[in-house]
């Protein structure tokens, strides 16, 4: 690595898929860590951007309930199990292959403005 260059190790996946991000020896090659893991990351990297969402602003009421998009039905983080349990208590429209119960309206159908996304 060039002397004055800063290296950043970045991942939006969990260590169940990419075990090297939990390997201290491997991660020591990077000056900065950018991951979703808030306790460890030098720079937190959530799955969404601040440009898209103003986290300090109260959310606007949505027309519909909750929308879920997932096509990896065997995710190691067990999100399908969590959403399946959530579905017992509140309506969840699932547009992806996992827990699919709703067809996507034409275009994006205003999904991002009408549903709360999980």
C-alpha positions in Angstrom: 0.0 0.0 0.0 1.3 3.5 -0.8 2.6 5.4 2.2 0.0 8.2 2.2 -3.0 6.2 1.1 -5.8 5.3 3.4 -7.5 2.0 2.9 -11.2 1.4 3.8 -12.6 -2.1 4.3 -16.3 -2.0 3.5 -19.1 -4.6 3.6 -22.9 -4.5 3.8 -23.0 -8.2 4.5 -22.7 -10.1 7.7 -19.8 -12.3 8.7 -21.9 -15.4 8.1 -21.4 -14.8 4.4 -18.0 -13.0 4.6 -16.2 -14.3 7.6 -13.1 -12.2 6.9 -14.9 -9.1 8.2 -14.7 -10.6 11.7 -11.1 -11.6 11.3 -9.0 -9.0 13.2 -5.8 -10.0 11.3 -7.5 -9.5 8.0 -9.2 -6.3 9.0 -5.9 -4.9 10.3 -4.9 -4.2 6.7 -7.5 -1.4 6.5 -7.3 2.0 8.2 -11.0 2.4 8.3 -13.9 -0.1 8.7 -17.2 0.8 7.0 -19.9 -1.8 7.9 -23.4 -2.0 9.3 -21.9 -3.1 12.7 -22.3 0.2 14.7 -20.2 -1.0 17.7 -17.1 -1.9 15.6 -17.1 0.3 12.5 -15.0 3.4 12.2 -17.7 4.8 10.0 -21.2 3.2 10.3 -22.6 2.1 7.0 -26.3 1.4 7.3 -28.3 -0.2 4.5 -29.7 3.1 3.5 -28.3 6.5 2.9 -28.8 9.8 4.7 -29.5 11.4 1.3 -32.6 9.2 1.0 -33.8 9.4 4.6 -33.8 12.2 7.1 -33.5 10.1 10.3 -34.1 13.1 12.6 -37.5 13.9 11.0 -40.6 12.2 12.2 -41.8 9.7 9.6 -44.9 10.7 7.5 -47.9 8.4 7.8 -48.1 5.9 5.1 -51.2 4.8 3.1 -50.4 1.1 3.7 -48.7 -1.0 6.3 -45.3 -2.7 5.9 -43.6 -3.9 2.7 -40.9 -6.6 2.7 -38.6 -7.3 -0.2 -36.3 -10.4 0.0 -35.3 -13.0 -2.5 -32.6 -14.8 -0.5 -35.0 -17.0 1.4 -32.2 -18.8 3.2 -30.6 -15.7 4.8 -28.4 -16.7 7.7 -29.6 -13.7 9.7 -33.1 -15.4 10.0 -34.9 -12.3 8.7 -37.6 -14.5 7.2 -38.4 -16.0 10.6 -38.7 -12.6 12.1 -40.9 -11.2 9.4 -43.1 -14.4 9.5 -43.6 -13.8 13.2 -44.3 -10.1 12.6 -47.0 -11.1 10.1 -48.9 -12.7 12.9 -49.4 -9.3 14.5 -49.5 -6.7 11.7 -50.2 -6.9 7.9 -47.0 -7.2 5.9 -47.0 -7.2 2.1 -44.2 -9.3 0.8 -43.2 -8.6 -2.8 -40.1 -10.7 -3.1 -39.7 -14.5 -3.5 -39.6 -15.0 0.3 -42.9 -15.1 2.1 -44.5 -13.7 -1.1 -48.1 -12.7 -0.6 -48.4 -9.6 -2.8 -47.9 -8.7 -6.5 -45.9 -5.6 -7.3 -48.1 -2.8 -8.7 -47.1 -1.5 -12.2 -43.8 0.4 -12.2 -42.7 0.8 -8.6 -46.4 1.5 -7.7 -45.4 4.1 -5.3 -44.1 1.4 -2.9 -41.5 3.7 -1.4 -44.0 6.5 -0.6 -47.0 4.3 0.4 -45.5 1.5 2.5 -43.2 1.3 5.5 -40.2 -0.7 4.3 -38.4 -3.5 6.3 
